[in-house]
């Protein structure tokens, strides 16, 4: 299946899908922590980004050199002007994936290498849903560098979009197994 065929295909409203190497793949359902983190990140990005930059949730990512793969990123940031009736945002600058135990190996092993190959992408941010830890892949003149941002007092600095987001804001309302609740 091509990306064009995938975009008109209707797999049902209750399941999210990606196109990987021409094959339609159902995405795992997300949990409460995942949803809370995505919501928090979207709110933080919206309040900090300057137009034309904007955050898009459940964003389609079409790979530049492939017509058989279309990912659904949890969030992305693009600074390209919005296009009426666009199916996916043009030229993503930052990709954000919220990791869960069921998707982490796929996100790291399949998605990250493909994201890194996209010329417009400057940063890939992998957010843990089981611990206060964010991994930032940043494009450099020599390739890619990776850094961990860890702890409730830490601050995420996506340099390509010039903002700061405290991890405490990203993880607000998220309960971890290692913490006592109530």
LINQUIMO-V526100 format. One record per pair of residues at least 24 apart in sequence whose C-alpha atoms are under 10 Angstrom apart, sorted by sequence separation. I is the first residue (numbers start at 0). J is the second residue. D is the distance in whole Angstrom. If there is no record, write none. Layout:
# LINQUIMO-V526100
((I/J/D) (I/J/D))
This chain:
# LINQUIMO-V526100
((52/76/7) (53/77/6) (54/78/9) (72/96/6) (73/97/7) (103/127/9) (52/77/5) (53/78/6) (61/86/10) (71/96/9) (72/97/9) (73/98/10) (92/117/10) (111/136/9) (51/77/8) (52/78/4) (53/79/9) (60/86/10) (61/87/7) (91/117/9) (92/118/9) (93/119/9) (94/120/7) (50/77/10) (51/78/5) (52/79/7) (53/80/9) (59/86/7) (60/87/7) (61/88/9) (63/90/9) (90/117/9) (91/118/9) (92/119/6) (93/120/6) (94/121/9) (95/122/9) (96/123/8) (97/124/8) (98/125/7) (99/126/9) (100/127/9) (115/142/9) (48/76/9) (50/78/7) (51/79/6) (52/80/8) (53/81/9) (58/86/9) (59/87/5) (60/88/7) (61/89/9) (90/118/8) (91/119/6) (92/120/4) (93/121/6) (94/122/6) (95/123/6) (96/124/6) (97/125/6) (98/126/6) (99/127/7) (100/128/9) (115/143/8) (49/78/9) (50/79/9) (51/80/6) (52/81/9) (58/87/7) (59/88/7) (60/89/9) (61/90/9) (90/119/5) (91/120/6) (92/121/5) (93/122/5) (94/123/5) (95/124/5) (96/125/5) (97/126/5) (98/127/5) (99/128/6) (100/129/8) (44/74/10) (48/78/9) (50/80/9) (51/81/8) (57/87/10) (58/88/7) (59/89/10) (60/90/9) (61/91/10) (89/119/9) (90/120/7) (91/121/8) (92/122/7) (93/123/6) (94/124/6) (95/125/6) (96/126/6) (97/127/6) (98/128/6) (99/129/7) (44/75/10) (45/76/10) (60/91/8) (91/122/9) (92/123/9) (93/124/7) (94/125/8) (95/126/7) (96/127/9) (97/128/6) (98/129/8) (124/155/9) (41/73/10) (44/76/8) (55/87/9) (59/91/10) (97/129/10) (40/73/10) (41/74/7) (55/88/8) (58/91/10) (124/157/8) (133/166/8) (40/74/8) (41/75/9) (54/88/10) (60/94/9) (72/106/10) (123/157/9) (132/166/8) (38/73/10) (41/76/10) (53/88/10) (98/133/10) (122/157/7) (131/166/7) (37/73/7) (38/74/10) (55/91/10) (58/94/9) (97/133/9) (121/157/9) (122/158/8) (131/167/8) (133/169/10) (36/73/10) (37/74/7) (54/91/10) (58/95/10) (121/158/9) (122/159/7) (53/91/10) (72/110/9) (121/159/6) (122/160/9) (131/169/9) (132/170/10) (34/73/9) (52/91/10) (54/93/9) (55/94/10) (56/95/9) (57/96/10) (71/110/10) (95/134/10) (120/159/9) (121/160/9) (131/170/7) (33/73/9) (52/92/9) (54/94/10) (70/110/8) (95/135/9) (126/166/10) (130/170/9) (54/95/10) (94/135/10) (15/57/9) (17/59/9) (77/119/9) (94/136/10) (128/170/9) (131/173/10) (17/60/10) (18/61/10) (70/113/10) (77/120/9) (93/136/10) (126/169/9) (127/170/10) (130/173/10) (21/65/10) (23/67/10) (70/114/10) (76/120/9) (93/137/9) (126/170/10) (129/173/9) (130/174/9) (131/175/9) (20/65/9) (21/66/8) (22/67/8) (23/68/9) (26/71/9) (68/113/10) (75/120/10) (128/173/8) (129/174/9) (130/175/7) (19/65/10) (20/66/8) (21/67/4) (22/68/8) (23/69/9) (24/70/10) (76/122/10) (128/174/9) (129/175/6) (130/176/9) (19/66/10) (20/67/5) (21/68/6) (75/122/10) (128/175/8) (129/176/8) (130/177/9) (18/66/10) (19/67/6) (20/68/5) (21/69/9) (65/113/10) (75/123/9) (129/177/9) (18/67/7) (19/68/5) (20/69/9) (64/113/10) (75/124/9) (18/68/5) (19/69/7) (63/113/10) (74/124/10) (17/68/8) (18/69/5) (19/70/8) (62/113/7) (63/114/10) (17/69/6) (18/70/6) (62/114/8) (64/116/9) (6/59/10) (16/69/9) (17/70/5) (18/71/9) (61/114/10) (63/116/9) (64/117/8) (16/70/8) (17/71/6) (60/114/9) (62/116/8) (63/117/6) (16/71/8) (17/72/10) (40/95/9) (62/117/7) (63/118/8) (15/71/8) (61/117/9) (62/118/10) (63/119/10) (37/95/9) (2/61/8) (37/96/9) (2/62/10) (37/97/7) (36/97/7) (5/67/9) (2/65/9) (3/66/8) (4/67/10) (5/68/9) (6/69/9) (33/96/10) (34/97/9) (1/65/9) (2/66/6) (3/67/9) (5/69/8) (33/97/6) (93/157/8) (1/66/6) (2/67/6) (32/97/9) (33/98/8) (93/158/10) (0/66/9) (1/67/5) (2/68/6) (3/69/10) (33/99/7) (93/159/8) (0/67/6) (1/68/8) (2/69/6) (32/99/9) (92/159/7) (93/160/8) (0/68/9) (1/69/9) (29/97/10) (92/160/8) (29/98/10) (30/99/8) (29/99/8) (27/99/10) (29/101/9) (28/101/9) (29/102/10) (27/101/7) (28/102/10) (26/101/10) (27/102/7) (26/102/9) (6/86/8) (6/87/10) (78/160/9) (76/159/10) (77/160/9) (76/160/8) (37/126/9) (19/109/9) (36/126/8) (19/110/10) (36/127/9) (37/128/10) (36/128/7) (33/126/9) (35/128/9) (33/127/9) (34/128/9) (32/127/10) (33/128/6) (32/128/6) (33/129/9) (31/128/9) (32/129/8) (30/128/9) (52/160/8) (49/160/9) (48/160/8) (49/161/10) (47/160/10) (48/161/8) (49/162/10) (47/161/9) (48/162/7) (47/162/7) (44/160/10) (47/163/8) (47/164/9) (44/162/8) (43/162/10) (44/163/9) (43/163/9) (44/164/8) (43/164/7) (43/165/9) (40/164/8) (43/168/8) (40/166/10) (42/168/10) (43/169/8) (42/169/9) (39/167/10) (40/168/8) (41/169/9) (39/168/7) (40/169/6) (39/169/5) (40/170/9) (38/169/9) (39/170/7) (36/168/9) (37/169/8) (39/171/7) (36/169/6) (37/170/10) (39/172/9) (35/169/8) (36/170/6) (35/170/8) (36/171/8) (35/171/8) (36/172/9) (33/170/10) (35/172/7) (36/173/7) (32/170/8) (35/173/7) (32/171/10) (34/173/10) (32/172/8) (33/173/9) (31/172/10) (32/173/6) (31/173/8) (32/174/7) (31/174/9) (32/175/9))
